Amino acid sequence: MSSGHYIPYWVLCLYLLPVFFIDSFLLSLFVLLGYLIGFLCFEFSVLLFV
């Protein structure tokens, strides 16, 4: 049984976990940024029309 070409599942999880966290963090960051930009545009249009 050669362990050279065998990758344990926990090593794979350890490699994939930070990638998943970074992706979800970036995704939530983009969502928050989108909400902020939408809110600022909404406030700006309200200030323009009032």
N, C-alpha and C positions, 0 to 999 in steps of 0.2 A: 504494500500500500504506500504509494509515493505521496508525500505531503507537499511536493513542490508545486503541483498544478491544482491543489485543492485549497479553496478559499473558504474558511469557516463563515457561517452566517452572521455571527456576531461581529466579525471584522467588517463584513459588508455593511452591516447596520451602522457600525461606527463611522464608516466612510460616508454613508448616505445621510446620516442624521444631521450633520452641520449643513450640508447642501440643502436639505429640506427646510431647515430652520432659516437659512439665509434667504431661500426663495420665498417662504411665507412672510418673512420680515419685509423683504422688498415689495412683495405684493400688497401688504397692509400699508406700507409707506406710500406706495403709488395711489392706493385708494384714499388714504387720508389727504394726500396732496390734491387729488381730484376734487374731493369734497371742499377743501379749502379754496381752491380756484373757483369752483362753482359758487361758493358762498360769497367770495369777493366780487365776482361778476354780478351776482344778484344784488348785493349791496350797492354796487356802483350804478347799476341800472335803476335802482330805486332812488338813489340820490339824483340821477339825471332827470328822472321823470317827475320828481316832486319839486 
